[in-house]
């Protein structure tokens, strides 16, 4: 039986509560990520933010055949050299450092990489880009902080995003209030929300499989986007 690929999923750092533990700092990962990765045929491995691992990202990346930069809180604007907008909050410096190191290491070795929501934003930052700390319609029906909204995204024909989704127009669920600003090196925008035109997908055409989506692709249990990442990870195993 062929070896299943191992796909790392970055965990959030959040205050959590369970049984007798109240408001303690925890490594948090929604099960939707591990379930979709597992359903697609890979072994999900949740990765807690850790400065020692960030300092030696190669050792951790050696264990992986694919990487998911998961969604979560805002990224510290200092990470991309900007002043903080009042709309930006909840960032965790340890997580930022960890994911930035993993993203750059994965890009350097051309490891299959999927960024989801915050993860797509981190992908752009890792490539030298910056973020819109508040998209123009944040708080309206398309991009509402704190709750999911449904809308459509139009994907560029022939793009990795369209190939992964299997269509050029897709209905998605999102709740981001920030977005991609100046694009990082080697990245292109391959999807826009309908009708407001906010960038919703970015990718690196020069890489084997590097994709960021601002919507929560993991919320779809048989997610074609996560499935496409796992298929790319399987090729990593076969290589």
C-alpha positions in Angstrom: 0.0 0.0 0.0 1.5 3.4 -1.0 2.4 5.8 1.8 -0.2 8.4 2.5 1.2 12.0 2.2 1.5 14.0 5.4 -0.1 17.5 5.3 0.7 19.9 8.1 -2.1 22.3 9.3 -1.0 25.3 11.3 -2.9 25.9 14.6 -4.2 29.1 16.0 -3.1 30.4 19.4 -6.2 31.3 21.3 -7.7 31.4 24.8 -9.8 28.3 25.2 -12.0 26.6 27.8 -12.7 22.9 28.4 -13.6 20.7 31.4 -11.7 22.1 34.4 -9.5 24.4 32.3 -10.8 27.9 31.9 -9.4 30.6 29.7 -6.1 28.9 29.1 -3.9 29.5 26.1 -4.4 26.6 23.6 -3.3 25.4 20.2 -6.6 25.5 18.3 -7.5 23.9 15.0 -11.0 23.4 13.7 -11.6 19.8 12.9 -12.9 20.7 9.5 -9.3 21.1 8.4 -8.1 17.7 9.6 -11.3 16.0 8.4 -11.1 17.4 4.9 -7.4 16.5 4.6 -8.0 13.0 5.9 -11.0 12.5 3.6 -8.8 13.5 0.7 -6.4 10.7 1.5 -3.6 12.4 3.5 -2.5 12.2 7.2 -3.4 15.5 8.8 -0.7 16.8 11.2 -1.7 19.9 13.4 1.3 22.2 13.9 1.4 24.4 17.0 3.2 27.7 16.8 6.7 27.3 18.2 9.7 29.6 18.0 12.2 26.8 18.1 10.5 25.2 15.1 10.4 28.6 13.3 14.1 28.9 13.9 14.7 25.6 12.2 11.7 25.3 9.8 13.5 22.8 7.5 13.4 20.1 10.1 9.7 20.4 10.4 9.1 20.8 6.7 11.1 17.6 6.1 8.3 15.7 7.8 5.6 17.2 5.4 4.4 16.5 1.9 2.1 19.5 1.9 1.2 22.5 4.1 -2.0 24.3 5.0 -1.7 27.8 6.4 -5.0 27.9 8.3 -7.4 30.8 8.9 -7.7 32.8 12.1 -7.0 36.2 13.6 -5.3 39.2 12.0 -1.6 39.3 11.2 0.5 41.9 13.0 1.0 44.8 10.5 4.6 45.1 11.7 5.2 41.7 9.9 4.8 43.6 6.6 6.2 46.9 7.7 2.9 48.8 8.3 1.4 50.8 11.0 -1.6 49.2 12.7 -5.0 50.3 11.6 -7.6 50.4 14.5 -9.5 47.7 12.6 -6.6 45.2 13.1 -6.7 43.2 16.3 -6.1 39.8 17.9 -2.7 39.1 16.3 -0.3 36.7 18.0 3.4 37.4 17.3 4.5 33.8 17.9 2.0 32.5 15.4 3.1 35.1 12.8 6.7 34.2 13.2 6.0 30.5 13.0 3.8 30.7 9.9 6.1 33.2 8.1 9.0 30.8 8.5 7.1 27.8 7.4 5.6 29.6 4.4 9.0 30.9 3.2 10.6 27.5 3.7 7.8 25.7 1.8 8.1 28.2 -1.0 11.9 27.7 -1.2 11.5 24.0 -1.5 8.4 24.2 -3.7 6.3 22.2 -1.3 2.6 22.1 -2.1 1.1 25.0 -0.1 -2.5 26.1 0.5 -3.3 29.3 2.4 -6.9 29.7 3.7 -8.2 33.1 4.6 -5.5 34.4 7.0 -3.3 31.8 5.4 -3.7 33.4 2.0 -2.8 36.7 3.5 0.3 35.2 5.2 1.3 33.7 1.8 1.2 37.2 0.3 3.2 38.6 3.2 5.8 35.7 3.0 6.3 36.8 -0.7 7.0 40.4 0.3 3.5 41.8 -0.2 1.2 43.6 2.2 -2.4 43.6 3.3 -5.5 45.8 3.2 -6.2 46.1 6.9 -9.9 46.8 6.1 -11.5 45.9 2.8 -13.8 48.7 1.4 -17.1 46.8 2.1 -16.1 45.2 5.5 -19.2 45.1 7.6 -21.6 44.8 4.7 -23.1 41.6 3.2 -20.0 40.3 1.4 -17.2 40.6 4.0 -18.6 40.6 7.5 -16.3 40.1 10.5 -17.4 37.5 12.9 -19.9 35.6 10.7 -19.9 33.7 7.5 -21.5 35.2 4.4 -22.1 33.4 1.1 -21.1 35.0 -2.2 -19.6 34.1 -5.6 -16.0 34.2 -6.8 -15.0 34.4 -10.4 -11.7 32.5 -11.2 -9.3 33.1 -14.1 -9.7 30.5 -16.8 -6.8 28.0 -16.7 -5.6 29.2 -13.3 -4.6 26.8 -10.5 -7.6 28.1 -8.6 -10.0 27.3 -11.3 -8.4 23.9 -11.9 -8.6 23.1 -8.2 -12.2 24.1 -7.9 -13.2 22.6 -11.2 -15.1 25.7 -12.3 -14.6 29.4 -13.2 -17.5 30.6 -11.0 -17.8 29.2 -7.5 -20.1 29.9 -4.5 -18.0 30.3 -1.3 -18.3 31.1 2.4 -16.1 33.8 3.9 -15.9 36.2 6.8 -12.6 38.1 6.3 -12.4 41.8 6.9 -8.9 42.1 5.5 -7.5 41.3 2.1 -4.5 41.3 -0.2 -2.8 44.7 -0.8 0.3 45.0 -2.8 1.1 41.6 -4.3 4.1 39.7 -3.2 6.8 38.7 -5.7 5.8 36.0 -8.2 2.2 36.0 -7.1 -0.8 36.8 -9.3 -4.5 37.3 -8.5 -6.6 34.5 -10.0 -10.0 35.1 -8.4 -12.2 38.1 -7.5 -15.4 38.2 -5.5 -18.6 39.0 -7.3 -19.7 41.8 -7.6 -17.2 43.9 -5.6 -14.0 42.6 -7.2 -12.0 42.0 -4.0 -9.1 39.6 -4.7 -10.2 36.2 -3.4 -7.5 33.9 -4.8 -3.8 34.3 -5.4 -1.3 31.8 -6.7 2.3 31.5 -7.8 2.4 30.3 -11.4 6.2 29.6 -11.2 5.6 27.2 -8.3 4.4 23.6 -8.7 1.3 24.1 -6.4 1.0 27.3 -4.4 -2.5 28.7 -3.9 -4.2 31.1 -1.4 -7.9 31.5 -1.1 -9.7 34.1 1.0 -12.7 31.9 1.5 -13.0 29.0 3.9 -12.5 26.1 1.5 -12.1 23.7 4.5 -15.8 24.2 5.4 -16.8 22.0 2.5 -16.3 18.5 3.8 -15.3 17.0 0.4 -13.5 20.2 -0.6 -12.1 20.1 -4.1 -9.5 22.7 -3.1 -8.1 20.7 -0.2 -8.4 17.6 -2.4 -6.3 19.2 -5.1 -3.6 20.1 -2.5 -3.6 16.5 -1.3 -3.2 15.2 -4.9 -0.2 17.5 -5.2 1.2 16.1 -2.0 0.8 12.6 -3.3 3.0 13.6 -6.2 5.5 14.8 -3.6 5.5 11.3 -2.1 5.9 9.6 -5.5 8.8 11.9 -6.6 
